[in-house]
Amino acid sequence: MPSLRSLTSAFTVVAFTSVKAAFGPAFSTGPVASNSFIREATSTLILPKAPSGSSGDTALWVGMGTSNGDLIQSIADNYAQSNWNIFAYTLKETSPTSQVPIQAPGSTANAADQVTMHCERSDYHIYSDSTGNYTQYVLVNGKQVSTLSTSDGHAQGWGSAVECAQTNCGTVPAHSWTNTKLILDVADPNYIKTLGKSSGVTGDMSTSDGGKTWTVTTINIPQFTF
């Protein structure tokens, strides 16, 4: 089971924080401009082999922190096993110091499988976006294996993570995220300035429509030992 996670825009890039969890290299963006939010996000993880020398809970994920204090995540999780558990997951903030996890049923996947993590905001009320949910769709090799819809406010940042619930996750192999696309509600040509990358992480973000749609062909995450 993944540890509690939060995704905030405390700095000019998205920051990942947790009471006990440890984090490896990350690719992050946000916060968005005050007049916009992330309406849709998608990225495909090429699964690496399971961590070596691990006795703990490792998670590879992409997530979006929201104006409600929630964290929308799609997760590939490994708990000292040979394969990965794949599922949609959201942390709902219940107070400034507490969150409740919501985990959808999922499936398993193996090294080299392609795990697509797609999240979009659906507007159910003709007059107001505030009633829209974010819906996650998680696919393994093109087949949907998990979905979750939650009311979370507006997504303000997006990023990837290599997370260990404690510090006993051994060595996580290098891996990549491909065909990443973020669609904002309102174009923000300065969104590129929010991009943050840990040491060894590569990937360039670009836009062809003035800053409403941002794409990254490949994000390369280096091997990391906890």
C-alpha positions as CSV (number, residue, x, y, z in Angstrom):
1,M,0.0,0.0,0.0
2,P,1.5,3.4,-0.9
3,S,2.4,5.8,1.9
4,L,0.5,9.1,2.2
5,R,1.7,11.6,-0.3
6,S,1.1,15.3,-1.0
7,L,1.9,17.5,-4.0
8,T,2.0,21.2,-3.4
9,S,3.1,24.3,-5.2
10,A,5.2,25.7,-2.3
11,F,8.0,26.7,-4.7
12,T,8.2,27.7,-8.3
13,V,8.1,24.0,-9.2
14,V,6.0,21.3,-7.8
15,A,7.3,19.9,-4.5
16,F,6.7,16.4,-3.2
17,T,6.5,16.0,0.6
18,S,5.7,13.2,2.9
19,V,6.2,12.6,6.6
20,K,8.1,9.3,6.2
21,A,8.5,8.7,2.5
22,A,11.8,9.1,0.6
23,F,11.9,10.4,-3.0
24,G,14.3,9.9,-5.9
25,P,14.6,11.9,-9.1
26,A,11.6,13.8,-10.5
27,F,10.3,15.8,-13.4
28,S,7.9,18.5,-12.2
29,T,5.9,21.5,-13.5
30,G,3.7,24.1,-11.8
31,P,2.1,26.0,-10.4
32,V,-0.1,27.2,-13.2
33,A,-1.0,30.8,-13.7
34,S,-3.7,32.1,-11.3
35,N,-6.3,32.2,-14.1
36,S,-5.7,28.7,-15.3
37,F,-5.5,25.0,-14.3
38,I,-4.5,21.7,-15.8
39,R,-7.6,20.3,-17.5
40,E,-6.0,17.1,-18.9
41,A,-2.8,15.1,-18.5
42,T,-1.5,11.9,-20.0
43,S,1.9,10.1,-19.9
44,T,3.0,6.5,-20.6
45,L,5.5,4.7,-18.3
46,I,7.8,2.1,-19.8
47,L,8.0,-0.2,-16.8
48,P,11.5,-1.1,-15.6
49,K,12.4,-4.3,-13.8
50,A,11.5,-4.5,-10.2
51,P,13.9,-2.8,-7.8
52,S,16.9,-4.9,-6.7
53,G,17.7,-5.4,-3.0
54,S,14.3,-4.0,-1.9
55,S,12.4,-5.0,1.2
56,G,10.1,-2.1,1.0
57,D,7.3,-0.4,-1.0
58,T,8.3,1.4,-4.1
59,A,6.0,3.6,-6.2
60,L,6.5,5.1,-9.7
61,W,3.8,7.7,-10.4
62,V,2.6,10.8,-12.0
63,G,0.4,13.1,-10.0
64,M,-1.4,16.5,-9.9
65,G,-1.8,18.6,-6.8
66,T,-5.1,20.5,-6.6
67,S,-6.6,23.6,-5.2
68,N,-8.5,21.5,-2.7
69,G,-5.3,20.0,-1.3
70,D,-5.9,16.7,-3.0
71,L,-3.3,14.6,-4.9
72,I,-4.5,12.8,-8.0
73,Q,-2.1,9.9,-8.8
74,S,-1.8,6.9,-11.1
75,I,0.6,4.4,-9.6
76,A,2.9,1.5,-10.5
77,D,3.6,0.0,-7.1
78,N,6.2,-2.7,-6.1
79,Y,6.3,-4.3,-2.6
80,A,9.3,-6.5,-2.7
81,Q,7.9,-8.5,-5.6
82,S,8.9,-9.4,-9.2
83,N,6.2,-7.4,-11.0
84,W,4.2,-4.2,-10.4
85,N,0.7,-3.4,-9.2
86,I,-1.1,-0.8,-11.3
87,F,-3.9,1.3,-10.1
88,A,-5.6,4.8,-9.9
89,Y,-5.3,6.5,-6.6
90,T,-6.3,9.9,-5.0
91,L,-5.5,11.4,-1.7
92,K,-8.4,13.5,-0.4
93,E,-7.5,16.2,2.1
94,T,-9.8,16.1,5.1
95,S,-8.0,18.7,7.2
96,P,-4.8,20.8,6.9
97,T,-2.9,17.8,8.5
98,S,-4.8,14.8,7.3
99,Q,-5.7,13.0,4.0
100,V,-7.8,9.9,3.2
101,P,-6.6,7.6,0.4
102,I,-9.0,6.3,-2.3
103,Q,-7.6,3.4,-4.3
104,A,-9.3,1.9,-7.3
105,P,-9.1,-1.8,-8.2
106,G,-6.2,-2.4,-10.7
107,S,-4.0,-5.1,-12.2
108,T,-0.4,-6.3,-12.5
109,A,2.2,-5.5,-15.1
110,N,5.7,-6.6,-15.9
111,A,9.0,-5.0,-17.0
112,A,8.7,-3.4,-20.5
113,D,4.9,-3.1,-20.3
114,Q,3.6,0.3,-21.3
115,V,1.4,1.9,-18.6
116,T,-0.6,4.9,-19.8
117,M,-1.8,7.2,-17.1
118,H,-4.5,9.6,-18.3
119,C,-6.5,12.1,-16.3
120,E,-9.1,14.5,-17.5
121,R,-11.6,16.9,-16.0
122,S,-15.3,16.4,-16.8
123,D,-17.7,19.3,-16.4
124,Y,-21.1,18.1,-15.3
125,H,-22.7,21.5,-14.7
126,I,-23.6,23.8,-17.5
127,Y,-23.0,26.9,-15.5
128,S,-19.9,26.1,-13.4
129,D,-16.7,24.2,-13.8
130,S,-16.5,23.9,-10.0
131,T,-18.7,20.8,-10.1
132,G,-16.4,18.9,-12.4
133,N,-14.6,15.7,-11.4
134,Y,-11.1,14.5,-12.4
135,T,-11.3,11.0,-13.9
136,Q,-8.2,8.8,-14.1
137,Y,-7.9,6.1,-16.7
138,V,-5.0,3.7,-16.4
139,L,-4.1,1.3,-19.2
140,V,-1.6,-1.5,-19.6
141,N,-0.5,-2.1,-23.2
142,G,-3.6,-0.2,-24.4
143,K,-6.1,-2.1,-22.2
144,Q,-7.9,-0.2,-19.4
145,V,-7.2,-1.8,-16.0
146,S,-8.2,0.9,-13.5
147,T,-10.3,4.0,-13.3
148,L,-11.2,6.5,-10.6
149,S,-13.3,9.7,-10.6
150,T,-13.1,12.2,-7.7
151,S,-14.0,15.8,-7.1
152,D,-10.8,17.7,-6.3
153,G,-11.0,21.3,-7.3
154,H,-8.5,22.5,-10.0
155,A,-5.1,20.8,-10.7
156,Q,-2.3,23.3,-10.2
157,G,0.8,21.2,-10.9
158,W,1.9,18.0,-12.5
159,G,5.0,15.8,-11.9
160,S,6.6,12.4,-11.8
161,A,8.0,10.6,-8.7
162,V,10.1,7.7,-7.6
163,E,9.0,7.1,-4.1
164,C,9.9,4.7,-1.3
165,A,7.5,4.4,1.7
166,Q,10.5,4.4,4.0
167,T,14.2,4.1,2.8
168,N,14.4,0.3,2.2
169,C,13.6,0.1,-1.5
170,G,17.1,-0.8,-2.8
171,T,17.9,0.3,-6.3
172,V,15.2,1.4,-8.8
173,P,16.3,0.9,-12.4
174,A,16.4,3.7,-14.9
175,H,13.1,4.2,-16.7
176,S,11.2,6.6,-19.0
177,W,7.9,8.3,-19.4
178,T,6.8,8.9,-23.0
179,N,4.2,10.9,-24.9
180,T,3.5,13.3,-22.0
181,K,0.8,15.9,-22.7
182,L,-0.6,18.5,-20.4
183,I,-3.6,20.6,-21.5
184,L,-4.3,23.8,-19.6
185,D,-7.7,25.6,-19.3
186,V,-6.2,28.9,-20.4
187,A,-3.0,29.2,-22.5
188,D,0.1,30.2,-20.4
189,P,3.2,30.8,-22.5
190,N,5.3,31.1,-19.4
191,Y,4.4,27.7,-18.0
192,I,7.8,26.5,-19.3
193,K,9.5,28.6,-16.6
194,T,8.0,26.3,-13.9
195,L,9.8,23.2,-15.2
196,G,12.0,21.5,-12.6
197,K,14.2,18.4,-13.1
198,S,16.3,16.5,-10.6
199,S,19.9,15.8,-11.4
200,G,20.2,13.2,-14.2
201,V,16.6,13.7,-15.3
202,T,16.2,14.7,-19.0
203,G,13.2,15.8,-21.1
204,D,12.2,19.0,-22.8
205,M,8.8,20.6,-22.7
206,S,7.4,22.5,-25.6
207,T,4.1,24.0,-26.9
208,S,2.9,24.6,-30.5
209,D,-0.3,26.5,-29.6
210,G,0.8,29.4,-27.5
211,G,1.0,27.6,-24.2
212,K,-2.4,25.8,-23.8
213,T,-1.0,22.3,-24.7
214,W,2.5,21.3,-23.5
215,T,4.2,18.1,-24.6
216,V,7.3,16.1,-23.6
217,T,8.4,13.4,-26.0
218,T,10.4,11.4,-23.5
219,I,11.3,11.9,-19.8
220,N,14.3,9.8,-18.8
221,I,14.6,9.0,-15.1
222,P,18.1,7.7,-14.0
223,Q,18.7,4.7,-11.8
224,F,18.4,5.6,-8.1
225,T,19.4,3.8,-4.9
226,F,17.6,4.6,-1.7
